[in-house]
Structures are given as structure tokens and as C-alpha cells.
Amino acid sequence: MIRIFYPKNHYNKKHRGELFPLLKAFVKGSLFADIDRIAMYGVSENEYQFVNTIAECDLAILTMSWNYYQRSKQLLLAENFIKEVEKFNKKVFTHTTGDFGVAIPYYKNCIVVRPNGYVSKLPENHVGIPIFIGDPLKNNKFESKPLFEESINMPLIGFCGQTNASLLNAFKEIGRVFYRNLKYYLKLSIHSPQKIMSSSYLRGQTLKIIKKSNLLSTNFIERKKYRAGVKTSEERTKTTNEFYNNIYNTMYTVCVRGGGNFSVRLYETLAMGRIPILINTEGFMPLADTINWKNHVVWVEENELNTLPDKVLEFHSNRSFKEKEQLMEQNRLLWETHLCFGGYFKILFENIEL
């Protein structure tokens, strides 16, 4: 059992969304039982003990996100806590939220978990965290067994979502990124600067390359607006079903970053037991020291986008139908054991020297 200390007086109920992810399972009302915790988060009170002093703990957690401390002008509170933990020669875990994250000073005893950012631009004490999602197989009543025929040799690629290959739209997006970055450098914004690019154009170009290829078969549902601009719960249900049906009925799904440098679709595809085609844009991959990601996805570098059809065909052709079935099962298992709430934190803490 891991012993954890966090400063309870830092917690702000009005900003619960900024609470450190693991603590969300434990900072609950008195009527929330452990059976509810296991059902909702896949983690139990028997796995963690929350202690009252730093001296007793195995690791410490900064209660709220760095975004919160910065926005509420309480950075000194966060910094003093990190320094206090350092006196006991123990690690502190903190996190950054949102699409872009915020700049966090380097502290040798601090581990930063984040879904966003660029690997080459941040120090080694930053690690990736997955986007935690509900189980799409169970929630949408799918069977986990693939529906593909052994006789189909051409890779079937799926995508359902917002895309726009228009240069005009790309220039607008680039302008917004430039403006956000400028605000950061002028100290008018806390959001970390982003690469000057259009993510929707990148997505559109990726799909365009696939559609032009005679090596690949496609099942694309392309939309001009997020979730096709839904306004009612019925429309939301319909587009959700279309989204997951698209992943379920295709062996491969294109996963490209959105506004922030990460892809939620990556985790949705793995959870559905399918194979992501990941366009790598220097994102933080969760548990990168534990998971050999290139064994689970078709890995395509952003600057090698034109080679995507060849890479997919090579990946597909070098594996028998049975091996691809096994890989899809392994991807589902990877999500269940490493990328769900409980499994991720267990492995994260096990693999960091405390």
C-alpha cells in the first residue's frame, strides 16, 4: 500500500476540476463508499493510505493543478510545499491541465504529469498521462471480438470527426496560435506556447493522403464542426454512436492531435480494441518507459506524412490475420491495465524511484 500525503487546506471545492486526478477518487462526500470508488474509478482505498504528515508518506501530491495556483496567484503556496517535501528527500507529483498546459519551474524532487506539451521542449521530470475515458465497449454495448474477414487483405482505415483541409481555415488557426503565443511572451497569458500550425489542416491533409492512395480502403465520416454541431441530447447520442461504430468496424483508425498536442482518439481506439494510426507530433506518451508504443500503433512521424500509406501497408502485410487479431486484443488489454485510472497510477508510482 502506497502512503500519500497531500495538503488538504489547498483544496478548493469550487475548482474541483483542477484537483490532482488520483485525488478525485478519494476526495468525496461521506456517502461515497469504496464499492462506488471501484465501480467509478477502478481503484480502491485498500491500495492507498492517506497519511497526516510528510514524514510518514512514500510520496506527496500537490493538491491542485499548477494552472490553479498560477491563476489564483498562489504559486508561493505550491513552491513552499515542494521545498518542504524536499527536506524529507521525497518526491512531489503535480500536474497541468487544459489543451496547452502551463510553464512549471524545474524542481529536482518534482514529477509533472501532463497529457499535453512537446517532449523535446520540456525537462525529463515531465511524464505523460492518458486522457481517462469511460469504457466504450461496455457503455455502447459492443462485443469486443473483431468483425473482420480473414480474406480482406487491403487495410481498412476509419475516421469520424472534424476535419478541414482548407488553406483559409489553416491560416485562421495559425493566426490564433500566434496570438496565444504572443500573449504568453507578453505575460498576458499563462498558457504554454504552441507550435505554429493548424491541427485541423494536418488532420485534413492526413485523410487526403490516405484517400488518394490505392493501397488503402477507407471508411471516413468527415465533419466541418465538432460533433457535427449537435444541439440536442438525441443528436449527441447519434453522433457518439456513429463515432464508436466507425472505430469498431475498421481495423485501423487515424489519430491526429487536436488543439492541444495529444489525441483523445488514441485512447478511444485502444479501448475499442483496434489499431491506431498515430501521427507523432512530439507528444507525451503515457508510461513511455514501460510501453513500447510502436508495437501497438502504426507510428508515422509528422514530417513523413507522405509515407503513411506505405507504412500502414507494411504494418498490415507483415502480420498474419491471427497476429492482427491478437494485437487488437492486446491493445484492449493495454488500455484496461495501463491507461485506465487505477492501472495508470499504480504503474506510474511503481516505475518512479520514490
C-alpha positions in Angstrom: 0.0 0.0 0.0 1.4 3.4 -1.0 1.3 6.1 1.6 0.4 9.5 0.3 0.4 13.0 1.8 -1.3 16.0 0.3 -2.1 19.4 1.8 -5.9 19.3 2.4 -6.0 23.0 3.0 -5.1 23.6 -0.6 -8.3 22.0 -1.9 -10.9 24.4 -3.4 -14.2 22.7 -4.0 -15.3 25.4 -6.5 -12.4 24.3 -8.7 -12.7 20.5 -8.3 -11.8 20.0 -12.0 -8.2 21.2 -11.1 -7.8 18.6 -8.4 -4.9 16.1 -8.9 -6.5 13.3 -10.9 -5.8 10.5 -8.4 -7.3 12.5 -5.6 -10.6 12.8 -7.4 -11.3 9.2 -6.5 -10.8 9.9 -2.8 -11.8 13.5 -2.1 -15.5 12.6 -1.9 -18.5 13.0 0.3 -19.1 10.8 3.3 -21.8 8.7 1.5 -19.3 7.7 -1.3 -18.3 4.1 -0.4 -15.3 2.1 -1.6 -17.6 0.0 -3.8 -18.6 3.2 -5.6 -15.0 4.2 -6.0 -14.1 0.8 -7.5 -17.1 1.0 -9.9 -16.4 4.6 -11.0 -12.6 4.8 -11.0 -11.3 1.2 -10.8 -9.3 2.0 -7.7 -9.8 1.0 -4.0 -9.0 2.6 -0.7 -7.0 -0.6 0.1 -4.4 0.5 -2.5 -3.6 3.9 -1.0 -3.2 5.2 2.6 -3.5 8.9 3.1 -1.3 10.0 6.0 -1.2 13.2 8.0 2.4 14.2 7.7 5.1 14.4 5.1 7.4 12.3 7.3 5.0 9.3 7.1 4.4 9.3 3.3 6.1 7.5 0.4 5.2 10.3 -1.9 3.5 13.7 -1.8 0.9 15.2 -4.2 0.3 18.9 -4.8 -3.4 19.1 -4.3 -4.4 21.3 -7.2 -3.1 21.8 -10.8 -0.3 24.2 -11.4 -2.7 26.2 -13.6 -4.9 26.7 -10.5 -2.0 28.0 -8.3 -0.8 30.3 -11.1 -4.3 31.7 -11.9 -5.2 32.2 -8.2 -1.8 33.9 -7.5 -0.9 31.2 -5.0 2.4 30.0 -6.6 4.3 30.6 -3.4 2.0 28.2 -1.6 2.8 25.5 -4.2 6.6 26.3 -4.2 6.8 26.2 -0.4 5.1 22.9 -0.3 7.6 21.4 -2.8 10.5 22.8 -0.9 9.1 21.4 2.4 8.8 17.9 0.9 12.3 18.1 -0.4 13.6 18.4 3.2 12.4 14.9 3.7 14.0 13.7 0.4 10.7 12.7 -1.1 9.0 13.2 -4.4 6.1 15.5 -5.1 3.7 14.9 -8.0 1.9 17.8 -9.7 0.0 18.3 -12.9 -1.1 20.7 -15.6 -4.5 20.8 -17.2 -6.1 22.1 -20.4 -5.2 21.7 -24.0 -1.9 23.6 -23.6 -0.7 23.4 -20.1 1.4 26.0 -18.3 5.1 26.5 -17.7 6.3 24.9 -14.5 9.7 25.7 -12.9 12.1 22.7 -12.5 12.4 21.2 -9.1 14.6 18.1 -8.7 12.1 16.4 -6.4 9.0 17.2 -8.5 7.3 15.0 -11.2 4.9 16.7 -13.5 2.2 14.6 -15.2 0.6 16.1 -18.3 -1.3 15.0 -21.4 0.0 17.9 -23.5 3.2 19.6 -24.5 6.3 18.7 -26.6 8.8 16.1 -25.5 11.8 18.0 -26.9 10.9 21.3 -25.1 10.4 20.1 -21.5 12.7 18.6 -18.9 12.9 14.9 -18.1 10.8 15.2 -14.9 7.7 15.6 -17.1 5.7 12.4 -17.9 2.7 11.7 -20.0 -0.7 10.9 -18.6 -3.6 9.4 -20.6 -7.0 11.0 -21.1 -9.2 8.9 -18.9 -12.4 7.8 -20.7 -15.3 5.6 -19.8 -15.3 2.1 -21.3 -16.8 2.5 -24.8 -17.3 -1.3 -25.3 -19.4 -1.6 -22.2 -21.1 1.8 -22.4 -22.1 1.3 -26.0 -22.8 -2.4 -25.7 -20.3 -3.6 -28.3 -18.9 -7.1 -28.4 -15.1 -7.0 -28.1 -14.5 -9.6 -30.9 -13.4 -8.1 -34.2 -15.8 -8.3 -37.1 -13.2 -8.6 -39.9 -12.9 -11.3 -42.5 -9.6 -13.1 -43.0 -9.9 -12.8 -46.7 -9.7 -9.0 -46.7 -6.1 -8.1 -47.5 -6.4 -4.3 -48.0 -6.1 -2.3 -44.8 -9.4 -0.6 -43.8 -8.9 2.8 -42.3 -11.5 4.6 -40.3 -12.0 8.2 -39.1 -15.1 10.1 -37.8 -14.7 13.7 -36.8 -13.9 17.3 -37.6 -11.5 18.0 -40.4 -10.8 20.9 -42.6 -8.1 20.9 -45.3 -8.9 24.5 -46.4 -5.9 26.8 -46.5 -8.1 29.7 -45.4 -9.1 27.9 -42.3 -5.5 26.9 -41.7 -4.3 30.5 -41.8 -7.1 31.4 -39.3 -5.9 28.7 -36.9 -2.3 29.6 -37.3 -3.2 33.2 -36.5 -5.0 32.1 -33.3 -1.9 30.1 -32.3 0.4 33.0 -33.0 -1.9 35.4 -31.0 -2.0 33.0 -28.0 1.8 32.6 -28.1 2.3 36.3 -28.2 0.1 36.8 -25.2 2.3 34.3 -23.3 5.5 36.1 -24.2 3.9 39.4 -23.2 3.0 37.8 -19.9 -0.7 38.3 -20.6 -1.5 34.6 -20.6 -0.3 31.6 -18.5 -0.8 29.0 -21.4 2.4 27.5 -22.7 3.4 28.5 -26.3 2.4 26.0 -29.0 3.9 25.0 -32.4 2.7 27.4 -35.1 0.5 25.0 -37.1 -3.1 24.2 -37.9 -4.2 20.9 -36.4 -7.4 20.6 -38.5 -5.3 21.2 -41.6 -2.9 18.4 -40.5 -5.9 16.1 -40.0 -7.3 17.1 -43.3 -4.1 16.5 -45.1 -3.6 13.1 -43.4 -7.0 11.9 -44.6 -6.4 13.4 -48.1 -3.2 11.3 -48.4 -5.0 8.2 -47.4 -7.9 8.8 -49.8 -5.5 9.3 -52.7 -3.7 6.0 -52.1 -4.7 2.9 -54.0 -3.1 0.8 -51.2 -5.8 1.5 -48.6 -9.5 1.2 -48.1 -11.3 4.0 -46.2 -14.4 4.5 -44.0 -14.4 8.2 -43.3 -17.1 10.5 -41.8 -15.7 14.0 -42.2 -17.4 16.9 -40.4 -16.9 20.6 -40.6 -17.9 21.2 -37.0 -17.1 19.3 -33.7 -19.7 16.6 -33.3 -21.4 17.9 -36.4 -22.5 20.9 -34.4 -25.0 18.9 -32.3 -27.5 20.8 -30.1 -29.7 18.2 -28.5 -29.1 15.1 -26.4 -30.6 12.9 -29.2 -28.1 14.4 -31.7 -25.3 13.8 -29.3 -26.3 10.2 -28.8 -26.5 9.7 -32.6 -23.0 11.2 -33.3 -21.5 9.2 -30.4 -22.9 6.0 -31.8 -21.6 6.9 -35.3 -18.1 7.7 -33.8 -17.7 4.4 -32.0 -19.3 2.4 -34.8 -16.7 3.8 -37.1 -13.9 2.7 -34.9 -15.5 -0.7 -34.2 -16.0 -1.5 -37.9 -12.5 -0.6 -39.0 -9.2 -2.3 -38.1 -7.3 0.9 -38.1 -8.3 4.5 -37.0 -6.4 7.7 -37.8 -5.3 9.5 -34.6 -4.1 13.1 -35.0 -3.6 15.8 -32.4 -6.3 18.4 -31.8 -5.9 21.9 -30.5 -3.6 20.6 -27.8 -0.7 18.3 -28.6 -2.5 15.0 -27.7 -5.1 12.7 -29.2 -8.1 11.5 -27.2 -9.0 9.3 -30.1 -5.8 7.3 -29.4 -7.2 6.0 -26.1 -10.7 5.5 -27.6 -9.3 3.4 -30.4 -7.2 1.3 -27.9 -10.2 0.9 -25.6 -12.3 -0.4 -28.6 -9.6 -3.0 -29.3 -8.5 -1.6 -32.6 -5.2 -0.3 -34.0 -4.4 3.4 -34.0 -2.5 5.1 -36.9 -0.7 7.7 -34.7 0.7 10.8 -36.3 3.5 11.7 -33.9 3.8 15.4 -33.2 6.3 15.1 -30.3 3.5 14.4 -27.8 4.0 13.0 -24.3 3.2 9.2 -24.5 2.0 7.8 -21.2 4.3 5.3 -19.5 6.8 5.7 -22.3 9.5 3.8 -20.3 7.1 0.9 -19.8 5.1 0.6 -23.0 6.7 0.0 -26.4 4.2 2.2 -28.2 5.4 1.2 -31.7 4.3 -2.3 -31.0 0.7 -1.1 -30.5 0.2 1.5 -33.2 1.2 2.4 -36.7 3.7 5.1 -35.9 4.0 7.9 -38.5 6.2 10.9 -37.9 4.5 14.3 -38.8 7.4 15.1 -41.3 6.9 11.7 -43.0 3.2 12.0 -43.6 3.5 11.1 -47.3 4.9 7.7 -46.4 1.7 6.9 -44.4 0.1 4.5 -47.0 3.4 2.5 -47.3 3.8 2.3 -43.5 0.3 1.1 -43.0 0.5 -1.5 -45.8 3.9 -2.7 -44.4 2.5 -3.0 -40.9 -0.6 -4.8 -42.2 1.2 -7.1 -44.6 3.9 -8.2 -42.1 1.3 -9.7 -39.8 -1.0 -12.6 -40.3 -4.7 -12.2 -39.7 -4.3 -14.1 -36.4 -1.5 -11.8 -35.3 -3.6 -8.7 -36.1 -6.5 -10.2 -34.1 -4.1 -10.8 -31.2 -2.8 -7.2 -31.5 -6.3 -5.8 -31.2 -6.9 -7.9 -28.1 -3.5 -6.7 -26.7 -4.5 -3.1 -27.4 -7.7 -3.5 -25.5 -5.8 -5.2 -22.6 -3.2 -2.4 -22.7 -6.0 0.2 -22.2 -7.5 -1.9 -19.3 -4.3 -2.4 -17.4 -2.1 0.7 -18.2 -4.3 3.5 -19.5 -7.3 3.3 -17.2 -7.4 5.3 -14.0 -6.3 2.7 -11.5 -3.8 0.9 -13.6 -2.0 4.0 -14.8 -1.3 5.4 -11.3 -0.2 2.0 -10.0 2.3 1.6 -12.7 3.4 5.2 -12.7 4.3 5.0 -9.0 5.9 1.6 -9.3 8.3 2.8 -12.0 9.5 6.0 -10.4 12.1 5.8 -7.7 10.5 7.1 -4.6 
